[in-house]
């Protein structure tokens, strides 16, 4: 059986849990969800929008780090979307769409790199 990987947000949460000597079960209780559902959020199988603010608050995660994680997630989703667009339209790739996405990705990636350099 293949081990399911954590999202970057899940890795950040696990790091904070270790720093705070807290279990996922305890975090789930504090934010009002089940341990299973929390685990699904951390692996990206559920968005967990309803619980995200509480998780951040309970773990006292810095807003800058959260912004970095969201930018990273957005970057990954844009790359996937762009790859799918190219795959679907191998013969008639929309050049404007690719350039637009490429510029957006470049901006996000540069911002992400700058914030990592500050850490």
Buried (B, 14 or more C-beta within 10 A) or exposed (E): EEEEEBBBBBEBBBEBBEEEEBEBEBBBBBBEBEBEBBBBBBBBEBEBEEBBEBBBEBBEBEEEBBEBBBBBBBBBEBEEEBEEBBEEEEEEEEEEBBEEBEEBBEEBBEBBEEBEEEE
